């Protein structure tokens, strides 16, 4: 799985998807369950 995020305005989305826990507000964070 590859997540491509471009632009500085999306830095928060990347942070929430990778660094924080799984959250229903950031659906991309569900990829943390992927093996």
DSSP file (Angstrom, degrees, kcal/mol; ACC not computed):
  #  RESIDUE AA STRUCTURE BP1 BP2  ACC     N-H-->O    O-->H-N    N-H-->O    O-->H-N    TCO  KAPPA ALPHA  PHI   PSI    X-CA   Y-CA   Z-CA
    1    1 A X              0   0    0      0, 0.0     2,-0.4     0, 0.0    33,-0.0   0.000 360.0 360.0 360.0 130.4    0.0    0.0    0.0
    2    2 A X        -     0   0    0      2,-0.0     2,-0.6     0, 0.0     0, 0.0  -0.982 360.0-158.6-121.8 131.1    1.4    3.4   -1.0
    3    3 A X        -     0   0    0     -2,-0.4     2,-0.6     2,-0.0    11,-0.0  -0.942   8.0-164.8-107.1 120.1    0.0    6.7    0.3
    4    4 A X        +     0   0    0     -2,-0.6     2,-0.5     2,-0.0    -2,-0.0  -0.921  13.3 171.5-109.0 113.5    0.9    9.6   -1.9
    5    5 A X        -     0   0    0     -2,-0.6     2,-0.4     6,-0.0    -2,-0.0  -0.983   6.7-176.1-123.9 121.6    0.3   13.0   -0.3
    6    6 A X        +     0   0    0     -2,-0.5     3,-0.1     3,-0.0    -2,-0.0  -0.916  41.2  44.4-120.1 146.3    1.5   16.1   -1.9
    7    7 A X  S >  S-     0   0    0     -2,-0.4     3,-1.2     1,-0.1     4,-0.0   0.168  76.4-104.5 101.3 141.6    1.4   19.7   -0.7
    8    8 A X  G >  S+     0   0    0      1,-0.2     3,-1.4     2,-0.2     4,-0.3   0.741 113.1  68.9 -70.9 -22.7    2.1   21.3    2.6
    9    9 A X  G 3  S+     0   0    0      1,-0.3     3,-0.3     2,-0.1    -1,-0.2   0.665  96.7  54.7 -71.4 -13.3   -1.5   21.8    3.4
   10   10 A X  G <> S+     0   0    0     -3,-1.2     4,-1.9     1,-0.2    -1,-0.3   0.289  74.6 102.2-101.4   9.4   -1.9   18.0    3.8
   11   11 A X  H <> S+     0   0    0     -3,-1.4     4,-2.3     1,-0.2    -1,-0.2   0.874  80.3  53.0 -60.9 -37.9    0.9   17.6    6.3
   12   12 A X  H  > S+     0   0    0     -3,-0.3     4,-2.7    -4,-0.3    -1,-0.2   0.892 106.2  53.1 -65.9 -38.8   -1.6   17.3    9.1
   13   13 A X  H  > S+     0   0    0      2,-0.2     4,-2.0     1,-0.2    -1,-0.2   0.907 110.1  47.8 -62.9 -41.5   -3.4   14.5    7.3
   14   14 A X  H  X S+     0   0    0     -4,-1.9     4,-1.9     2,-0.2     5,-0.4   0.917 111.9  50.1 -64.8 -43.0   -0.2   12.6    6.9
   15   15 A X  H  X>S+     0   0    0     -4,-2.3     4,-2.1     1,-0.2     5,-1.2   0.932 112.6  46.1 -60.7 -46.4    0.6   13.1   10.6
   16   16 A X  H  <5S+     0   0    0     -4,-2.7    -1,-0.2     1,-0.2    -2,-0.2   0.838 112.9  51.0 -67.0 -32.4   -2.8   11.9   11.7
   17   17 A X  H  <5S+     0   0    0     -4,-2.0    -1,-0.2    -5,-0.2    -2,-0.2   0.839 126.1  20.5 -73.7 -32.9   -2.7    8.9    9.4
   18   18 A X  H  <5S+     0   0    0     -4,-1.9    -2,-0.2    -5,-0.1    -3,-0.2   0.857 128.2  35.9-106.4 -46.6    0.8    7.6   10.5
   19   19 A X  T  <5S+     0   0    0     -4,-2.1    -3,-0.2    -5,-0.4    -4,-0.1   0.810 107.3  60.7 -87.6 -31.8    1.7    9.0   13.9
   20   20 A X  S   <S-     0   0    0     -5,-1.2     3,-0.1     1,-0.2     0, 0.0  -0.360  91.0 -91.3 -91.5 174.3   -1.6    9.0   15.8
   21   21 A X        -     0   0    0      1,-0.2     2,-0.3    -2,-0.1    -1,-0.2  -0.128  58.5 -68.0 -75.8 178.0   -3.9    6.1   16.6
   22   22 A X        +     0   0    0      8,-0.1     2,-0.4    -4,-0.0    -1,-0.2  -0.521  61.1 178.1 -71.1 132.4   -6.7    4.9   14.5
   23   23 A X  B >   -A   26   0A   0      3,-0.6     3,-1.1    -2,-0.3     6,-0.3  -0.999  37.8-136.7-143.1 136.6   -9.5    7.5   14.4
   24   24 A X  T 3  S+     0   0    0     -2,-0.4     3,-0.3     1,-0.2    -1,-0.1   0.718 105.7  61.7 -67.2 -19.8  -12.9    7.6   12.7
   25   25 A X  T 3  S+     0   0    0      1,-0.3     2,-0.5     2,-0.1    -1,-0.2   0.739 107.8  44.1 -76.8 -22.1  -12.3   11.3   11.8
   26   26 A X  B X  S-A   23   0A   0     -3,-1.1     3,-2.1     1,-0.1    -3,-0.6  -0.805  70.1-178.4-122.2  85.8   -9.2   10.3    9.7
   27   27 A X  G >  S+     0   0    0     -2,-0.5     3,-1.8    -3,-0.3     4,-0.2   0.780  77.9  67.2 -61.3 -27.8  -10.3    7.2    7.8
   28   28 A X  G >  S+     0   0    0      1,-0.3     3,-1.7     2,-0.2    -1,-0.3   0.757  85.3  73.1 -63.2 -22.4   -6.9    6.8    6.2
   29   29 A X  G X  S+     0   0    0     -3,-2.1     3,-1.8    -6,-0.3    -1,-0.3   0.695  76.9  78.0 -65.9 -17.1   -5.6    5.9    9.7
   30   30 A X  G X  S+     0   0    0     -3,-1.8     3,-1.9     1,-0.3    -1,-0.3   0.709  74.8  77.5 -64.1 -18.9   -7.3    2.6    9.3
   31   31 A X  G X  S+     0   0    0     -3,-1.7     3,-1.6     1,-0.3    -1,-0.3   0.645  72.5  80.4 -65.6 -12.9   -4.4    1.5    7.1
   32   32 A X  G <  S+     0   0    0     -3,-1.8    -1,-0.3     1,-0.3    -2,-0.2   0.739  85.7  60.2 -63.8 -20.9   -2.4    1.1   10.3
   33   33 A X  G <  S+     0   0    0     -3,-1.9    -1,-0.3    -4,-0.2     2,-0.2   0.595  79.7 108.4 -80.0 -11.5   -4.2   -2.3   10.6
   34   34 A X    <         0   0    0     -3,-1.6    -3,-0.0    -4,-0.2     0, 0.0  -0.478 360.0 360.0 -70.6 131.7   -2.8   -3.5    7.3
   35   35 A X              0   0    0     -2,-0.2    -1,-0.2     0, 0.0    -3,-0.1   0.511 360.0 360.0 -68.9 360.0   -0.1   -6.2    7.9
